[in-house]
Amino acid sequence: MIELNIPCYKKINIDNIIFDYNGTLAVDGRLIDGIKERLIEISKYVKPYIITADTFGTVRENFKDIDVEIKIISKENGSMDKFNLVKELGFERTIAVGNGNNDELMLRESVIGVGILGEEGLSSKALLASDIIIKDVKDIFDMITNKKRMIATLRK
């Protein structure tokens, strides 16, 4: 668990982090270098979840040797599937990370929504639903292990 006391914003306890897969942890179905190691590191603090329609069919193979929870969602109703996972885990205890239109609800409703402007871009809906925008997915891992970065970004 991560405890954050963000001045003039809120005090929160984070147990989970949900990552969209394509556009966030992977590009064109290929895992971004260094992601596995970073997931292992943050799992000391929070439970990582990867949620995807698995367009390229690579997610299970890419994470077969590490302890992450993988949720395969429908291509037709992905937005609600992602929202429902955040709801199940607890809106107030879950960070969500994504970049697409189907990430909008999970970003908006999670305690901290993180939009990533990566190689696949960032939809305007995801942008407006996010509390934090990052340029590289590795930035969120650094914010988890050095929580003062997140506090500095969110305090008022």
N, CA and C atoms as a LAMMPS dump frame, in Angstrom:
ITEM: TIMESTEP
0
ITEM: NUMBER OF ATOMS
468
ITEM: BOX BOUNDS ff ff ff
-5.0000000000000000e+02 5.0000000000000000e+02
-5.0000000000000000e+02 5.0000000000000000e+02
-5.0000000000000000e+02 5.0000000000000000e+02
ITEM: ATOMS id mol type element x y z
1 1 1 N 0.837 -1.181 0
2 1 2 C 0 0 0
3 1 3 C 0.885 1.248 0
4 2 1 N 0.412 2.254 -0.685
5 2 2 C 1.077 3.555 -0.72
6 2 3 C 0.166 4.553 -0.027
7 3 1 N 0.718 5.268 0.921
8 3 2 C -0.025 6.331 1.591
9 3 3 C 0.453 7.663 1.035
10 4 1 N -0.505 8.474 0.608
11 4 2 C -0.19 9.807 0.101
12 4 3 C -1.003 10.839 0.86
13 5 1 N -0.329 11.818 1.407
14 5 2 C -0.99 12.956 2.018
15 5 3 C -0.638 14.159 1.154
16 6 1 N -1.549 14.504 0.256
17 6 2 C -1.296 15.539 -0.731
18 6 3 C -1.882 16.853 -0.215
19 7 1 N -1.026 17.812 0.125
20 7 2 C -1.495 19.064 0.721
21 7 3 C -2.582 19.755 -0.112
22 8 1 N -3.64 20.157 0.573
23 8 2 C -4.765 20.884 -0.022
24 8 3 C -5.445 20.109 -1.152
25 9 1 N -5.249 18.797 -1.197
26 9 2 C -5.875 17.975 -2.23
27 9 3 C -6.629 16.84 -1.555
28 10 1 N -5.911 15.798 -1.137
29 10 2 C -6.539 14.73 -0.376
30 10 3 C -5.508 13.773 0.18
31 11 1 N -5.955 12.998 1.127
32 11 2 C -5.147 11.942 1.724
33 11 3 C -5.69 10.632 1.177
34 12 1 N -4.808 9.801 0.616
35 12 2 C -5.274 8.562 0.004
36 12 3 C -4.341 7.394 0.316
37 13 1 N -4.915 6.209 0.264
38 13 2 C -4.178 4.963 0.384
39 13 3 C -4.415 4.167 -0.893
40 14 1 N -3.339 3.822 -1.575
41 14 2 C -3.437 3.138 -2.858
42 14 3 C -3.003 1.688 -2.698
43 15 1 N -3.892 0.768 -3.091
44 15 2 C -3.59 -0.662 -3.047
45 15 3 C -3.367 -1.264 -4.428
46 16 1 N -3.931 -0.639 -5.467
47 16 2 C -3.934 -1.229 -6.808
48 16 3 C -3.556 -0.209 -7.86
49 17 1 N -2.998 -0.725 -8.962
50 17 2 C -2.771 0.101 -10.14
51 17 3 C -3.169 -0.718 -11.364
52 18 1 N -4.018 -0.113 -12.186
53 18 2 C -4.505 -0.765 -13.402
54 18 3 C -3.839 -0.103 -14.601
55 19 1 N -3.237 -0.92 -15.443
56 19 2 C -2.623 -0.439 -16.668
57 19 3 C -3.405 -0.938 -17.873
58 20 1 N -3.737 -0.038 -18.773
59 20 2 C -4.129 -0.442 -20.106
60 20 3 C -2.879 -1.084 -20.713
61 21 1 N -3.048 -1.95 -21.69
62 21 2 C -1.896 -2.651 -22.267
63 21 3 C -1.361 -1.941 -23.516
64 22 1 N -2.084 -2.027 -24.619
65 22 2 C -1.601 -1.418 -25.866
66 22 3 C -1.709 0.101 -25.8
67 23 1 N -0.613 0.749 -26.124
68 23 2 C -0.545 2.2 -26.047
69 23 3 C -0.026 2.678 -24.709
70 24 1 N 0.033 1.772 -23.739
71 24 2 C 0.494 2.132 -22.404
72 24 3 C 1.745 1.337 -22.031
73 25 1 N 1.61 0.025 -21.909
74 25 2 C 2.75 -0.845 -21.585
75 25 3 C 3.378 -1.46 -22.836
76 26 1 N 2.652 -1.418 -23.929
77 26 2 C 3.117 -2.023 -25.18
78 26 3 C 2.768 -1.108 -26.351
79 27 1 N 3.521 -1.261 -27.415
80 27 2 C 3.24 -0.564 -28.668
81 27 3 C 3.119 -1.643 -29.745
82 28 1 N 1.993 -1.649 -30.428
83 28 2 C 1.719 -2.658 -31.456
84 28 3 C 1.871 -4.078 -30.919
85 29 1 N 1.489 -4.291 -29.669
86 29 2 C 1.543 -5.615 -29.057
87 29 3 C 2.902 -6.01 -28.519
88 30 1 N 3.904 -5.163 -28.707
89 30 2 C 5.255 -5.454 -28.208
90 30 3 C 5.504 -4.679 -26.917
91 31 1 N 5.873 -5.414 -25.889
92 31 2 C 6.133 -4.825 -24.578
93 31 3 C 7.281 -3.823 -24.664
94 32 1 N 7.118 -2.683 -24.032
95 32 2 C 8.162 -1.661 -23.975
96 32 3 C 9.288 -2.164 -23.078
97 33 1 N 10.532 -1.956 -23.496
98 33 2 C 11.702 -2.402 -22.73
99 33 3 C 11.663 -1.859 -21.301
100 34 1 N 11.978 -2.722 -20.352
101 34 2 C 12.08 -2.331 -18.953
102 34 3 C 10.788 -2.412 -18.168
103 35 1 N 9.672 -2.722 -18.821
104 35 2 C 8.38 -2.743 -18.125
105 35 3 C 8.293 -3.885 -17.116
106 36 1 N 8.734 -5.075 -17.497
107 36 2 C 8.647 -6.22 -16.575
108 36 3 C 9.366 -5.923 -15.262
109 37 1 N 10.577 -5.413 -15.364
110 37 2 C 11.364 -5.115 -14.166
111 37 3 C 10.676 -4.068 -13.297
112 38 1 N 10.091 -3.074 -13.939
113 38 2 C 9.396 -2.019 -13.192
114 38 3 C 8.118 -2.554 -12.534
115 39 1 N 7.412 -3.447 -13.211
116 39 2 C 6.223 -4.054 -12.607
117 39 3 C 6.597 -4.874 -11.378
118 40 1 N 7.683 -5.607 -11.474
119 40 2 C 8.16 -6.385 -10.321
120 40 3 C 8.478 -5.451 -9.159
121 41 1 N 9.133 -4.339 -9.448
122 41 2 C 9.507 -3.376 -8.402
123 41 3 C 8.276 -2.755 -7.737
124 42 1 N 7.303 -2.284 -8.516
125 42 2 C 6.152 -1.63 -7.88
126 42 3 C 5.224 -2.619 -7.19
127 43 1 N 5.338 -3.902 -7.524
128 43 2 C 4.482 -4.888 -6.853
129 43 3 C 4.851 -5.038 -5.378
130 44 1 N 5.948 -4.444 -4.964
131 44 2 C 6.299 -4.382 -3.538
132 44 3 C 5.376 -3.411 -2.805
133 45 1 N 4.753 -2.493 -3.559
134 45 2 C 3.943 -1.424 -2.979
135 45 3 C 2.454 -1.547 -3.286
136 46 1 N 2.134 -1.96 -4.521
137 46 2 C 0.746 -2.036 -4.971
138 46 3 C 0.558 -3.297 -5.809
139 47 1 N -0.689 -3.706 -5.986
140 47 2 C -1.008 -4.857 -6.836
141 47 3 C -1.244 -4.357 -8.259
142 48 1 N -0.404 -4.792 -9.226
143 48 2 C -0.599 -4.358 -10.615
144 48 3 C -1.593 -5.24 -11.374
145 49 1 N -2.434 -4.594 -12.149
146 49 2 C -3.4 -5.252 -13.029
147 49 3 C -3.164 -4.75 -14.443
148 50 1 N -3.297 -5.636 -15.404
149 50 2 C -3.209 -5.257 -16.812
150 50 3 C -4.536 -5.629 -17.445
151 51 1 N -5.17 -4.641 -18.072
152 51 2 C -6.495 -4.853 -18.642
153 51 3 C -6.441 -4.518 -20.127
154 52 1 N -6.965 -5.44 -20.935
155 52 2 C -6.801 -5.29 -22.376
156 52 3 C -7.792 -6.141 -23.149
157 53 1 N -8.094 -5.714 -24.354
158 53 2 C -8.831 -6.561 -25.291
159 53 3 C -7.843 -7.466 -26.023
160 54 1 N -6.565 -7.262 -25.799
161 54 2 C -5.468 -8.064 -26.357
162 54 3 C -5.561 -8.17 -27.877
163 55 1 N -5.642 -7.035 -28.508
164 55 2 C -5.775 -6.929 -29.961
165 55 3 C -4.726 -7.751 -30.708
166 56 1 N -3.499 -7.775 -30.202
167 56 2 C -2.413 -8.468 -30.888
168 56 3 C -2.167 -9.88 -30.345
169 57 1 N -2.899 -10.272 -29.281
170 57 2 C -2.773 -11.623 -28.731
171 57 3 C -1.454 -11.903 -28.037
172 58 1 N -0.823 -10.883 -27.466
173 58 2 C 0.516 -11.057 -26.886
174 58 3 C 0.591 -10.909 -25.367
175 59 1 N -0.475 -10.464 -24.729
176 59 2 C -0.366 -10.063 -23.325
177 59 3 C 0.021 -11.222 -22.401
178 60 1 N -0.602 -12.361 -22.539
179 60 2 C -0.291 -13.485 -21.626
180 60 3 C 1.151 -13.963 -21.806
181 61 1 N 1.603 -14.044 -23.017
182 61 2 C 2.982 -14.461 -23.289
183 61 3 C 3.982 -13.463 -22.699
184 62 1 N 3.701 -12.184 -22.858
185 62 2 C 4.619 -11.158 -22.368
186 62 3 C 4.758 -11.126 -20.845
187 63 1 N 3.74 -11.59 -20.127
188 63 2 C 3.784 -11.514 -18.66
189 63 3 C 3.737 -12.881 -17.994
190 64 1 N 4.039 -13.948 -18.734
191 64 2 C 3.912 -15.304 -18.201
192 64 3 C 4.814 -15.572 -17.001
193 65 1 N 5.904 -14.864 -16.88
194 65 2 C 6.867 -15.159 -15.822
195 65 3 C 6.874 -14.15 -14.67
196 66 1 N 5.869 -13.273 -14.604
197 66 2 C 5.788 -12.355 -13.452
198 66 3 C 4.38 -12.344 -12.874
199 67 1 N 4.304 -11.925 -11.63
200 67 2 C 3.043 -11.955 -10.884
201 67 3 C 2.255 -10.667 -11.082
202 68 1 N 1.487 -10.643 -12.176
203 68 2 C 0.545 -9.556 -12.413
204 68 3 C -0.793 -10.184 -12.752
205 69 1 N -1.844 -9.488 -12.442
206 69 2 C -3.197 -9.946 -12.772
207 69 3 C -3.552 -9.425 -14.156
208 70 1 N -3.915 -10.33 -15.057
209 70 2 C -4.294 -9.947 -16.417
210 70 3 C -5.79 -10.139 -16.578
211 71 1 N -6.459 -9.109 -17.069
212 71 2 C -7.897 -9.159 -17.325
213 71 3 C -8.118 -8.899 -18.817
214 72 1 N -8.671 -9.895 -19.498
215 72 2 C -9.01 -9.736 -20.912
216 72 3 C -10.455 -9.243 -20.973
217 73 1 N -10.653 -8.166 -21.721
218 73 2 C -11.971 -7.553 -21.806
219 73 3 C -12.516 -7.677 -23.222
220 74 1 N -13.772 -7.367 -23.369
221 74 2 C -14.401 -7.43 -24.693
222 74 3 C -13.974 -6.236 -25.538
223 75 1 N -13.908 -6.444 -26.816
224 75 2 C -13.585 -5.346 -27.743
225 75 3 C -14.769 -4.388 -27.87
226 76 1 N -15.978 -4.909 -27.681
227 76 2 C -17.187 -4.11 -27.855
228 76 3 C -17.544 -3.268 -26.631
229 77 1 N -17.193 -3.737 -25.442
230 77 2 C -17.634 -3.072 -24.216
231 77 3 C -16.454 -2.797 -23.273
232 78 1 N -15.285 -2.556 -23.858
233 78 2 C -14.073 -2.399 -23.063
234 78 3 C -14.123 -1.274 -22.058
235 79 1 N -14.735 -0.176 -22.416
236 79 2 C -14.813 0.965 -21.521
237 79 3 C -15.514 0.596 -20.212
238 80 1 N -16.637 -0.079 -20.318
239 80 2 C -17.377 -0.484 -19.114
240 80 3 C -16.642 -1.598 -18.366
241 81 1 N -15.979 -2.496 -19.079
242 81 2 C -15.194 -3.546 -18.417
243 81 3 C -14.088 -2.929 -17.566
244 82 1 N -13.428 -1.916 -18.1
245 82 2 C -12.365 -1.239 -17.358
246 82 3 C -12.94 -0.498 -16.152
247 83 1 N -14.035 0.206 -16.367
248 83 2 C -14.708 0.906 -15.275
249 83 3 C -15.095 -0.081 -14.165
250 84 1 N -15.661 -1.224 -14.556
251 84 2 C -16.113 -2.207 -13.571
252 84 3 C -14.958 -2.802 -12.768
253 85 1 N -13.787 -2.948 -13.378
254 85 2 C -12.634 -3.43 -12.609
255 85 3 C -12.229 -2.399 -11.56
256 86 1 N -12.188 -1.125 -11.934
257 86 2 C -11.859 -0.08 -10.953
258 86 3 C -12.886 -0.09 -9.826
259 87 1 N -14.148 -0.229 -10.171
260 87 2 C -15.212 -0.282 -9.166
261 87 3 C -15.014 -1.468 -8.234
262 88 1 N -14.738 -2.635 -8.8
263 88 2 C -14.532 -3.857 -8.01
264 88 3 C -13.356 -3.718 -7.049
265 89 1 N -12.266 -3.116 -7.518
266 89 2 C -11.074 -2.959 -6.681
267 89 3 C -11.215 -1.812 -5.681
268 90 1 N -12.085 -0.877 -5.98
269 90 2 C -12.297 0.279 -5.106
270 90 3 C -11.789 1.545 -5.75
271 91 1 N -12.71 2.42 -6.131
272 91 2 C -12.338 3.68 -6.78
273 91 3 C -11.296 4.438 -5.961
274 92 1 N -11.495 4.47 -4.65
275 92 2 C -10.662 5.291 -3.771
276 92 3 C -9.306 4.666 -3.474
277 93 1 N -9.055 3.432 -3.938
278 93 2 C -7.79 2.737 -3.644
279 93 3 C -7.023 2.335 -4.907
280 94 1 N -7.465 2.862 -6.064
281 94 2 C -6.911 2.372 -7.328
282 94 3 C -6.477 3.513 -8.243
283 95 1 N -5.237 3.405 -8.737
284 95 2 C -4.726 4.288 -9.782
285 95 3 C -5.004 3.604 -11.111
286 96 1 N -5.381 4.378 -12.124
287 96 2 C -5.571 3.84 -13.475
288 96 3 C -4.647 4.582 -14.435
289 97 1 N -4.071 3.832 -15.383
290 97 2 C -3.143 4.398 -16.356
291 97 3 C -3.586 3.972 -17.755
292 98 1 N -3.774 4.943 -18.65
293 98 2 C -4.193 4.603 -20
294 98 3 C -4.06 5.768 -20.953
295 99 1 N -4.46 5.515 -22.215
296 99 2 C -4.304 6.556 -23.235
297 99 3 C -5.48 6.659 -24.211
298 100 1 N -6.403 5.706 -24.202
299 100 2 C -7.419 5.673 -25.246
300 100 3 C -8.8 6.098 -24.786
301 101 1 N -9.688 6.25 -25.759
302 101 2 C -11.078 6.58 -25.455
303 101 3 C -11.697 5.585 -24.482
304 102 1 N -11.355 4.3 -24.633
305 102 2 C -11.959 3.306 -23.747
306 102 3 C -11.348 3.308 -22.352
307 103 1 N -10.387 4.179 -22.101
308 103 2 C -9.815 4.349 -20.754
309 103 3 C -10.46 5.502 -19.99
310 104 1 N -11.279 6.291 -20.665
311 104 2 C -11.829 7.51 -20.075
312 104 3 C -12.504 7.269 -18.727
313 105 1 N -13.423 6.332 -18.649
314 105 2 C -14.163 6.115 -17.402
315 105 3 C -13.259 5.657 -16.267
316 106 1 N -12.355 4.723 -16.544
317 106 2 C -11.489 4.242 -15.461
318 106 3 C -10.555 5.352 -14.987
319 107 1 N -10.099 6.213 -15.913
320 107 2 C -9.244 7.33 -15.519
321 107 3 C -10.014 8.335 -14.668
322 108 1 N -11.239 8.631 -15.076
323 108 2 C -12.05 9.619 -14.367
324 108 3 C -12.445 9.144 -12.961
325 109 1 N -12.778 7.875 -12.831
326 109 2 C -13.337 7.376 -11.576
327 109 3 C -12.31 6.846 -10.593
328 110 1 N -11.105 6.536 -11.04
329 110 2 C -10.082 6.058 -10.108
330 110 3 C -9.607 7.218 -9.234
331 111 1 N -8.971 6.895 -8.131
332 111 2 C -8.531 7.937 -7.21
333 111 3 C -7.514 8.86 -7.882
334 112 1 N -6.665 8.288 -8.748
335 112 2 C -5.75 9.075 -9.567
336 112 3 C -5.743 8.452 -10.96
337 113 1 N -6.137 9.246 -11.939
338 113 2 C -6.101 8.814 -13.329
339 113 3 C -4.868 9.386 -13.994
340 114 1 N -4.098 8.512 -14.643
341 114 2 C -2.848 8.925 -15.276
342 114 3 C -2.96 8.68 -16.776
343 115 1 N -2.949 9.757 -17.548
344 115 2 C -2.971 9.663 -19.003
345 115 3 C -1.555 9.673 -19.529
346 116 1 N -1.304 8.813 -20.51
347 116 2 C 0.041 8.729 -21.077
348 116 3 C 0.034 9.172 -22.526
349 117 1 N 0.878 10.13 -22.818
350 117 2 C 1.048 10.621 -24.176
351 117 3 C 2.265 9.901 -24.762
352 118 1 N 2.035 8.662 -25.168
353 118 2 C 3.108 7.828 -25.699
354 118 3 C 3.079 7.786 -27.21
355 119 1 N 3.673 6.728 -27.756
356 119 2 C 3.802 6.587 -29.204
357 119 3 C 2.453 6.492 -29.911
358 120 1 N 1.441 5.98 -29.235
359 120 2 C 0.124 5.853 -29.858
360 120 3 C -0.757 7.066 -29.611
361 121 1 N -0.217 8.073 -28.939
362 121 2 C -0.989 9.28 -28.671
363 121 3 C -1.853 9.157 -27.432
364 122 1 N -2.648 10.185 -27.187
365 122 2 C -3.547 10.268 -26.035
366 122 3 C -4.859 10.856 -26.531
367 123 1 N -5.935 10.117 -26.376
368 123 2 C -7.22 10.637 -26.839
369 123 3 C -7.627 11.836 -26
370 124 1 N -8.399 12.733 -26.59
371 124 2 C -8.829 13.923 -25.85
372 124 3 C -9.726 13.537 -24.669
373 125 1 N -10.517 12.483 -24.808
374 125 2 C -11.362 12.032 -23.699
375 125 3 C -10.513 11.528 -22.537
376 126 1 N -9.471 10.754 -22.841
377 126 2 C -8.573 10.268 -21.788
378 126 3 C -7.817 11.433 -21.15
379 127 1 N -7.399 12.379 -21.971
380 127 2 C -6.697 13.557 -21.466
381 127 3 C -7.536 14.302 -20.438
382 128 1 N -8.773 14.592 -20.789
383 128 2 C -9.646 15.38 -19.914
384 128 3 C -10.08 14.621 -18.666
385 129 1 N -10 13.3 -18.706
386 129 2 C -10.394 12.49 -17.55
387 129 3 C -9.235 12.248 -16.583
388 130 1 N -8.024 12.633 -16.96
389 130 2 C -6.82 12.329 -16.187
390 130 3 C -6.506 13.409 -15.153
391 131 1 N -5.924 12.959 -14.033
392 131 2 C -5.407 13.878 -13.012
393 131 3 C -3.968 14.276 -13.323
394 132 1 N -3.24 13.35 -13.939
395 132 2 C -1.832 13.552 -14.284
396 132 3 C -1.639 13.102 -15.727
397 133 1 N -0.811 13.83 -16.472
398 133 2 C -0.414 13.433 -17.819
399 133 3 C 1.092 13.189 -17.786
400 134 1 N 1.507 12.037 -18.331
401 134 2 C 2.934 11.721 -18.392
402 134 3 C 3.332 11.481 -19.847
403 135 1 N 4.604 11.667 -20.135
404 135 2 C 5.106 11.515 -21.502
405 135 3 C 5.625 10.118 -21.777
406 136 1 N 5.941 9.372 -20.739
407 136 2 C 6.517 8.037 -20.873
408 136 3 C 5.963 7.183 -19.743
409 137 1 N 5.549 5.965 -20.061
410 137 2 C 4.956 5.1 -19.042
411 137 3 C 5.914 4.866 -17.869
412 138 1 N 7.193 4.94 -18.115
413 138 2 C 8.165 4.713 -17.035
414 138 3 C 8.033 5.771 -15.94
415 139 1 N 7.479 6.926 -16.291
416 139 2 C 7.302 7.994 -15.306
417 139 3 C 6.373 7.578 -14.168
418 140 1 N 5.328 6.807 -14.457
419 140 2 C 4.415 6.411 -13.381
420 140 3 C 5.088 5.447 -12.412
421 141 1 N 5.959 4.607 -12.911
422 141 2 C 6.695 3.699 -12.027
423 141 3 C 7.59 4.499 -11.087
424 142 1 N 8.222 5.536 -11.626
425 142 2 C 9.063 6.4 -10.788
426 142 3 C 8.23 7.153 -9.758
427 143 1 N 7.014 7.541 -10.127
428 143 2 C 6.139 8.236 -9.179
429 143 3 C 5.673 7.298 -8.057
430 144 1 N 5.548 6.021 -8.345
431 144 2 C 5.154 5.056 -7.315
432 144 3 C 6.314 4.825 -6.34
433 145 1 N 7.514 4.651 -6.871
434 145 2 C 8.663 4.379 -6
435 145 3 C 9.197 5.639 -5.32
436 146 1 N 8.919 6.799 -5.887
437 146 2 C 9.293 8.074 -5.277
438 146 3 C 8.034 8.933 -5.2
439 147 1 N 7.208 8.641 -4.206
440 147 2 C 5.871 9.244 -4.148
441 147 3 C 5.876 10.767 -4.006
442 148 1 N 6.997 11.353 -3.652
443 148 2 C 7.061 12.82 -3.566
444 148 3 C 6.82 13.468 -4.928
445 149 1 N 7.132 12.736 -6
446 149 2 C 6.874 13.262 -7.348
447 149 3 C 5.373 13.413 -7.591
448 150 1 N 4.615 12.412 -7.156
449 150 2 C 3.172 12.468 -7.33
450 150 3 C 2.577 13.562 -6.443
451 151 1 N 3.074 13.654 -5.232
452 151 2 C 2.595 14.691 -4.31
453 151 3 C 2.872 16.074 -4.891
454 152 1 N 4.066 16.277 -5.436
455 152 2 C 4.415 17.578 -6.009
456 152 3 C 3.516 17.931 -7.194
457 153 1 N 3.133 16.945 -7.96
458 153 2 C 2.277 17.185 -9.129
459 153 3 C 0.848 17.516 -8.731
460 154 1 N 0.338 16.895 -7.691
461 154 2 C -1.092 17.02 -7.35
462 154 3 C -1.419 18.039 -6.268
463 155 1 N -0.439 18.468 -5.485
464 155 2 C -0.791 19.41 -4.411
465 155 3 C -1.234 20.734 -4.976
466 156 1 N -2.051 21.419 -4.187
467 156 2 C -2.561 22.726 -4.623
468 156 3 C -1.802 23.841 -3.967
